[in-house]
């Protein structure tokens, strides 16, 4: 297919999200057979899909690189697991509750979409005073009321306070989990897959993607197989030929519609919520579609994609000018005025509606908060000028954007403490459990700090009020760049009118694993006041990272060896030196044990990717037979309970219930059928998985084949993960300073910024 934005072969950026957008498959094998269709790798999907580009550094072929990210085939044995188990379903985990909240939001926005599709009567798009005036005019015209009656009427009452969204209050004890796919559905899907030459292992993910009627759908429209994570068009084409024979061709409407959806899904995996229509047409042409224009039109008509335009007139086709609108010379008044170019975008409805819901929700927060709050005394007692500015700004605004580095996290902590001192229900939500602990330490009150997932699921934080909204007055979201558009829409929908929201984060780090760039769009739209921290990150590591943020890779003084460069010649030496650093050098020189040192590398594949490094580190630090699905007690792992969330942990034991982990002091049990797809060894992570977390020491591995996966955000993120020590295993020569100076973050195509700019927000910053 054509190279999508952020997907250029060999040069893909590292700040774009990857197959993490789709939930991990129910099961997967680490190394699939050659004839097995690829399926998504759940544990590694916590990264941004830039890891596809990162693995391209190890695999010269673009197609092979994409397969690297999707090379976990579904285990046929695991597809049987749990299907016939008639015992009571397990309870909902925190991640499942979060996904349930997301599904609830999608149901609401689907209802909005259906409402928008209905015919709208004249004037039906009006609201507020305009709608009242129209109703009055019609009443007079129809004779129902006299004209004088409206002059004598009192002013209309102020619109009532918008209630918080009616979200069902999550119980403190988890509810039963959803039932798995029925054995009958799995059997019928397996039969269709075998008939079409596809691996039976795809049965469970197919039912998960298409529902209980997957077999019937696949038989009538074989290209629906593209809805299964990891399946590529050439595989779906072969499946269709086997089922349909001569009745299918490259211009089959079912094929072209499925291809449009697949192209947009791939773009979403790269972080885009929409894609230029020309890029979609080019991708279709490369897939042997003879008339891409017609294919796009049909896909829009069938509801596969939504069509948007940016710039120009709202109705580009209505270019004729009425005679009474022309001047004496017969020309339209603006005939000589150049028109702004119209950009036509295509997008999936789930992201389009999430962006619209998020924009409306942010505008609601801006316009409904109390503007006259007096927090002057609290600001005067703030620990720093930047914290005082943040407190004063938040007192007068419903939405605030706060940006700064690691040291600037003290400012949101001071804001939370000040708001609590004023009697407000103030909380801070971090992306990870590590971030929650650091925030709790900064505020001095563990009850003030939650994870975002824990807050939305009800496992942490204040719970919900009687209207279903989060029972809080102020919410500070740290690590805001990690917010994807769907997660942000769920969060804002859960905030009641009058609540204050502060988005705080470092704009220089890698973006979210899911589609969208919420924090960057809010900053760019200038819809709300912005506070930029003036607190620098301390020490040699802080100085190094600050320079990287402005495109400079400077040599810093590190008298205590806080920053060490370890040159290597090849990937094999890089792995050897990494193991030596983690097991011997760092513990001996800095008294930092191996379990508190995190290895970070560019991608999962390759001779020095996370897989190779984890294998070598396990052999040295915790050798064992891997008797629990490849894991032993004491293994460091990363658990991906939901797309885009990487939770570090340690294996404690395993039994019939599943794999028992200790994730930052929180016991977690991963069911047997989920272990292969959602747990990986975690001595080595990618920078996307490590975002939002910090360790006492970090070892960043840059083998020679990683050069094409480097960018300024990647280096900025990776180098900033160490608190006391940073070792750089350096084998990319001049590619490192080149990436820092000349490879900025790749842009994501989104619609949130123009949506925010178009909304009336009286508090917008000038």
N, C-alpha and C positions, 0 to 999 in steps of 0.2 A: 504494500500500500504506500501511498505517498507519505512523506515524512510530515507528521503533524507538528504543530508548535510544541517545542519541548521534547520532540521525538526524533530529531535529526540523527541518522545513523552516525555513530562515532563521536558525536559532539553533544549528546543529550545532557541537559543540565542536571544538577543534583538537588535542586530544590523543588522538584515537581513530584506529586504523589504517585504511588504505584498501585499494584493490584490490591493494595490494602483497602481500597474503597469498598470492594465487595467483601461480605463476610467470609471468613475462612471456610473451606470445604469441610464437610463432616469427617472426611478421612483423607489421607494422602500418603503416598510412599515416597521415601526420600529420593530414590533414584528410579524413575519409571522405566519400563521396558520401551524399546524403540518404537513399538507399534501402539503404545498406549497414548491416548489423547492427553494432552497436558491439562493439569488442573492447578488452581491457584495454591500457592504455598502460604498457608495462613500465618505461621509464625513470622516468616520473613516479610509478609505483606504489611507489617506495621510500618515499614519504610514508605518513603515517598517513591513513586514509580521511577524516579530517577535511577533507581538501582538497575533498571533495565539498561540504562546508558552506562552505569558503572560496570555491569557485567560485560558490556560490549568491549571494554578495555581488555578483557580476557578472551573474548570471542570476536574475531574480526567480522563475522557475519552479523548483520542487524537482525535477521530472522532468528539466528541462534541465540543472540542476546536476549530477545524477547522470550524465547523458550526457556532461557536460564531462569527468568523470574517466574515462569509458569510450569516448571518441570516437575511438579509434584503430582504424580498420577494418583487417582483414588484407589485405595487398597480394596480389592474385591471382597476380601474377608471381612473388612471392617464395615462394608455396606450391609452385611448381615447383622452386625452387632446391634443389639437393642431393638431391632425391628420387631422381633417376635416376643420380646419381653413384656409380659403382661403385668409386671409389678407396677406399683404406683410410680408416676413420673417424678424425677428429681425436682427439687425446688429451684426457683428462678435464682440465678446468680445475679450479682450486681450488674455485670455486663449485659445479661439478658434483659434485665429491667430497663437498662438504658436503651437497648435496641427496641424494646416494646414502646418506650416513649417516642422514639423516632418514628416507629410505624404509626403511632397515633397521630403524630403531626402530619404524616403523609396522607393519612385518611382525611384529615381536615382540609388539606390543601387540594386533594382530589375533589372534595365536595365544592370547594371554591372554583376549581376548574370547570366542573360540571355546570355550576351556576353561570359562569362566564359564557359557556357555550350556548346557553338558552337565548332565544330572541329577546332583545332589550327594547322596551317601549320607548317612544320618544321622551326624552327627559329622564329616562331611567338611570342614566349615569350621573345625575346630579345628586348632591347631598347637602345637608346643612341648610343655610339660609336660602340658597338658590333653589333647592327642592321645595322649600316652604312657599316661596314666591310663585313657583310654577303651579303648585297645587291651588294657591289662592286665585291665580288668574283663571285656571280651569273651572273652579267653583263659580266664579262670577259669570264666566261665559256660558256655563250650563244652566244658570239661574238658581243654583242651589243656595247661593248666598248673595247678598247685595254687596256692592262695592264698599258702602260705608261701614259694613260690619267689620271689615278688616282694619279700617282706620281706628275703630274704637277698641279693637282687641288689645289686650296687654302684650307686652313683649314676650316672645316665646321663652320658656324656661330654659335655663342652661342645660345642655345635654348632660344626662346623668353620667356619673363616673363609669368608665368602661370596666366591667368586672374582669377579674383575672380569668384566663382560659379555664374552662371546666375540665380540668385534668383529674382523673381519678386519683385520689390520694394513695400513694404506694404504701402498702402495709410494711410495718417494721420487720415482720417475718416474711421471708420470700414466699411467693405464691408458687403453685405447681408449674412446672415447665410445660411448654407446648409439646403436644404429641409428635413423635417422629413419623416419618413417612410409613404408610401402611405396607405390610409385606406384599399385598396384592398389587399395589401401585408399583413397587419396586420390581416385581416379577414381570409385569406387563412392559415396563420400560426396558428392562434387560432384554426381553424378547425382541423389541423393536431395534434396540441398539445392535444386537447380534445380527439381525437381518440386514441392517445397513452397514455392517462391517466395523462398527465402533466398539470400543472396549466396554465390557459390562460394568467396569468400575465407575463409569460415568452415570450410572443409574441414580444413585443417591443425590449427587449434585444436580442432575436434571430434574428430579422431582422437587428439590429445594428451589430451583429457579422457575420451574413452570407449573408446579402444583401437582395435585393428584391426577389431573388429566394429561400429564406429560406425554404418555404413550400416544394418545389420540392426536395431540398437537404435533408431535414429531412425525407421525405417519402422514398427516395431511400437509404439514409444512416442515419438511426436514431441516430447513435453515434456522428453525427455532433452536437448534442445537447451539447456535452462536450465543445464546443467552447463558450457557453454562460457562463459568469462569475458566479461562485457559484454552478454550476451543478456538481454533483459527479458521478463517474462511475456506482455505483449501481442504481442511478436514471436513467442514460442513458440506462443501461441494461434493466430496467423495461419498459422504453419507447420503446425500440427496440423490446422486446418480444411482446408487445401489437400490434405493427404494422406489424411485420414480422412473428410472430408465430413460427412454427417449423423450419423456414428457417434461423434462427440465432443460433449461438452458441458461446462459449467463444473464439474459434480460428477463428472466422469470420475475414477475412482480413480487413474489414471496422472497426471492433471493435479494433483490435490490432493496426492499424494505428492511430486511434483516441486516444487510450490509450498512445501511445508513445508521441503524441503531448501534451496530458494532463499532463503527468509526467514532460515534459520539461517546460510547462507553470507553473506548481507548483514550479519547481526549480527556475524559473525566479522570481516568487513571493518571494522567499527566497533570492534573490539577485544574483543567479548564471546565467551567460550567457551561460554556457555549463554544462554538467553533465557526469560523468564517465559512460561509456557504461555498466559496470557491475551493477551499481546502477539502471540503466534503466531496465536491464534484470531482476534484483531481484524484482523490482516493478511490472513488467509484470507477473512474476511468482506468486506473491501474489494476482494478479487479475485473477487467474485461466487460464493463457495462458500457454499451454502445451509446446510450443517450443519458448521461448523468443528470442533465437538467430535468428531464421527465421523471427520472427516478427520485430526485429530491422532491419534486412537486407531489408525486404519488405518496411518498413517505409522510409529507406534511398533511396531505388530505386524509391519510389513514390514521393520523395521530401518533405515528412513530416518533416524530420530532415536532418541535414548535419553531416557528419562524419569527425572528425579531429583526428590527433595524435600528441602527444608531446613526444620529445625524440626519440632516435633510428634513423634509416635511414628513408629517405623520402619515400622510396618504400619498406615496410617491406616484401612484398611477393617475391621480386626479390633477393633471397639469393644466387642463384648460382653464382659462380665465373668463368669467362672465363678462358680457359686453358692458354692463354698468360699472365694472371695476376697472375699466381702462381709462386712460387719460385722453385728451383731445387728439393726440397723435395716433391713437389706436393701440398703444402699447400698455402693458401692465405696469403699474407703478414700480415694481421691483424687477423689471425685465432685465436690467443691466447689472443687477446685483448677483454676484456669483453664488451659486448654491453650495451648501456644505455637502461634501460627498456622503452618500448613504452607504453604510456598512451593513450588510445583511448577514445575520448570524442564525445558526441552527443550534438547538439545545434540547436536551431531554427534559421532560416536564417536571421530573422530581427536583432537578436543580433550579429550574426556572421558578417554580412555585416556592421553593425554599428561599430563594433570593428575594422574591417579592414579599413573602411573609416576614423575612428578617428586616427588610427595609421599612416596612410598615411598623413593625414592632419597635425598631430603634427610634423612628420618628415619634411613636407614641410615648416612649420613655422621655424623649427630649421635651415634649410638649405638656406632659402631665405632672412633672415634678414641681415641688414647691421651690420657687426661685428666691424667696426672701429669707431663707434660713441664715441665722447668724452664728457662724462658727469661728468668729474672730479670735475669741479667747483660746480655743483649741489650736488654731493656727499659730498663735503667738507662742504656744508651748511646744511646738513641733521641734524635733531634734535637728532639723536641717532646713535651709532656705527652700530647697526643692520640695521637701515634705510639706512645709507651710503653704507653698504655692498650690500643691495638689489638694490640700484640705480646703483652702479658700475657693478653688475652682469647683470642687465637687459640691460645695455648699450651695452653689448657684446654678447647677446644671444637672440634668437627669442622665446625661451620657458624657463621659470624659475619656479621652485617649491619653494614656501615660506611657512614655517610652524611655528606655534606659537600659543599662547593662545589668550585670549581676548585682553590683553594689546598690543599684537603684531599687532593688526589691525591698529595701528597708523603708522606702517612702510609702508604698501601699500598706505595709505593716503599721506604720505610724498613723495613716489615715483610718485604718480599721480600729486601732486603739482609741483614737480621738472620737470617732463616731460612737463607739461603745460607751465612752465617757459621757457622751451627750444623751445616753439612754436609747440609742438606735440599735436595731438588730442588724449588726454588720458582720459580714463573713467574707473570707477570701477563699477562692477556688483555684487550685493548681492543676496542671496537666497530669502530674504523676504523684505517687505516694512520697517520693523523695522531695518533690517540691512542696507537698503539704507539710512534711516534717520541718523543712527549713522555714516555711512561713510561720508555723506554730512556734518555733524557737524565736523568731523575730518579734512576734506579737506578745510572747510570754503567756499565751492562753491557748492550749490545744483545742478548745472548743470553737475557736474562731476560724480554724483552718480545715478545709475539706478538699477532696479531689472533685473535679467536675463530674466524673462518672458517679461518685458516691452521692453528690448533691442531687443529681437528677433522678437517681434510683431511689432516693430516700434512705439509703444506708448511712449517710452522714448528713450533718447539718440540721437545720431547723424543722425539716418536714414541710408540710403544706397546710395552708389555712383552709377555712370552710369553703372558699371558692375554688380550691385546687391550685392556687398560686403558691410559690415558695414564700414561707413566712419570714420575710426579711425586708429591711428598709434600704440596705446598701450591700451590693455584691461587687467585690473586686476580683476580676478574672486575671490571674497571672498566666504567663506563657501564652498570651493571646495569639501570637502567630500560629500556634498549633490548632486554633479553632477552624474547622471546616464549615462550609455554609450550612449543611444540614444540622450539625451539632449546635451551631450558633442559633439557628432558627428555633430549635427545640428549647434552648436555654431562654431566649428572649420571650418566647411564648409563655414560659413558666413564671415570668416576672409580672407582678401586678402593677397597675397604674400607680404612679407616685414613687415607685422604687427607683433608686439610683444605681447605675451600672458604670463601673470603671474598667476599661480594657487596658491592661498593662502588659508590656512585653518589650522584647528587644527586636527592632525591625531588621537587624542584620542576620538573624538566625534563619535556618531552613524553614520553609513553610509547612503547612499542614499535610498530613498524609491523605486526607480526603480532598474532594474538589472544592475549589474556592480559595480566596485570599482575603478573608474577612478583615483582619487587622489592617492590612495594607490598603484595602479599599476604604475603610473608615478614615484612615489618615489622609488618603489622597482626596477624598470627597470633602474634607473639612466641614463635615456636618455638625461637629461638636467641638468644644474647647479642647485644646491639646496642651499637655504639659510635658516638656522635655527635661529630663533629669540632668542636673549639672554635677552629679556625683560620679567621679571616675572610678573604674575598677582598680583596686590597689595591686601592687607588687609587679614583678616581671611578667607574669602570665597576663595580668590585666593590661599592662602596657603593650604587650605583643598583640593581644586580641583587639585592643582599641585601634591600633595601627592597621590591622587587617580590615577592620570595619570601614576605613576610608581608602582602602586600596593600596596600603603600604605594608610590605613585609620587612619590618625593621629588625636589626640585631639589637637585642636588649641585654642589659647587664643583669646577670643572674649569679650573684656571689654565692648563694646557697644552692646552686645547681637546680634552681626551680625549673629551668628550661634546658633540656639537653637534646642535641641533634645527634642521631646515630646513623651515619651513612651506610648504605648497603648497595651491593652490585646487582642482585637479582632477587626474585621472589623467594627462592629457597633460603637464602641468607636472611631475608626479611623475617621469615617465620622463625628461624633459629634465634635471631637476636631478640625477637619479641618474647619468646618463651624465656630466654635468659633474663630479660628485664623484669618480667612479671614475677618469676620464681626466685631470682637471686638478687639482682642489682638494686631494684627499688626497695625491697624489704631491708636489705643490708644498709643502704645509704640513708634512707628516710624513715625507717621503722614503720613502713606502711605494708601491712600484710597483703599477700596476693589476692585475697578475697575483696580487698578494698581498692584494687587497681583495675581499671576498665580498659580493655583494648578496643580501639575504634578503627575501622578500615572502610574502604570506599564502597565495596559491594559484597555480595554473598558468594559469587562464583570466582573462578580464577585460582591461581596457585597460592595467593595470599589473601583470599577472601575470608569471610567469616567462617565458612565451612572448614576450610583447611586450617585456619588458626584455631578454631575450637577443637578440632581433632588433635592437633599437636598439644594444646594446652591441657586437654583432658588426660592425655597420656602422661604428661609430666605432673600435673597437680592432683588428679583424682583417677588413677587408672582403675579400670574395672571392665567386666564383661558386658555392661549395659543390659542387665537382665530385666529391667523394667521398661520395655519398649525402647531400648537404646540408652537408658539412663540408669545411673547408680545413685544411691544416697550420697549426698555431698556435692553432686554436680551443680554448677551454676547454670541456670537456664533463663530464658526469656519467654514469658507466657503472653500470648495475644488473645485476651478474652473477647475483644471486639476490634473491628477494623480501626487501624491507626493508633492502637494503644499497646505499647510494649511494656510489660511489667516484669522487672528482674526478680528472680527468686532462686531458691535453693531446694533441690529435691530432698525430701525427708524419708519417704517410704512409698510403697505402692501396695494395693490390695485389690480385691474384686471391685471396690467402689471406684478406683481410679488412681491417678498419680497424685501424691500428697506433696504440696509445695509450701515453703515458707516465703512469702512475698513481703519483705520488709516488716516482719512480725505478724503479718496477717496470714492465717492458714487458708490455703486454697486447695481444693480437690478438683482435678481435671479428669472428667470421665474417660474411660479407656478409649472410646471411639473418637475422642477429640485430641488425644495426645499427639498423634502423628502430625496433625494439621495445625496445632496451635502452640506447641512447645518445641523449642530448639535450645541447644546449648548456648550459654550466654557469657562465656568469658570474653568473647569478641562480638561486638555489635557494629552495625553501620551507624553513621552519624545521624540519620533520620530516626533510628530507634533510640539513640542516646539523647536526642533533643529534649530539653526540659528537665534533665537530671544532671547531677554532678557527683564526682567521686574524689576521694583524697588524691588519687593519682590517675593519670590517663596516659596511655601509650597509643599514639596515632601512627598507623602503619600505612606508608605510601610506597608500594612497590612500583616498579617501572611501568607495568601495564595499567596502572590506575590513573595515568596522566590525563586521559580524555574525560574521566569522571569528575575532575576537580573544578570547583568554582569558588568564588569568594565566599558565598554563604556556607558552602560545605566546610571550607577551611576555618571560617569564623566559628561555626558551630562545634566542630571537632576539637579545635585547639582550646575552646573555652570550657571543656568538660572537666578539666583537672583543677582542684582547689589549691593543692600545695605543690604538685609536681606535674610536669608535662615532658614526656619523651617523644620525639618524632623520629620514627624509623624511616629514613629519607632515601628514596631511590628514584625520584622523578626529576632530579637535576633542576633545570630552569623552568620546568612546567609548574612548579609551585609558585614562584613569584609571578609568573605569567598569569596564572589563574587568579591570584589575589588582585593583580592590577587591572586585568582586562577581561575577566569572565564574570560579569555580575549575575545576579539572579535572573533566571529566565522568566519572562512575563507569562502570566496566566490570563487567558481570555475569560473575563467574568462580566456580569451585568450589574453587580451590586453597586459599583461606584456611580454610574449614571442614574440608577434608581434612587440612590441617596441624594444626589445632587438635585433631582427633580422634586423632591419632597419639601413641603414647607416646614422649615426648622428654624424658628426665630432665634435659637441660641447658637446657631452655627457660627464658627469662628470666622473672622474676616481675613 
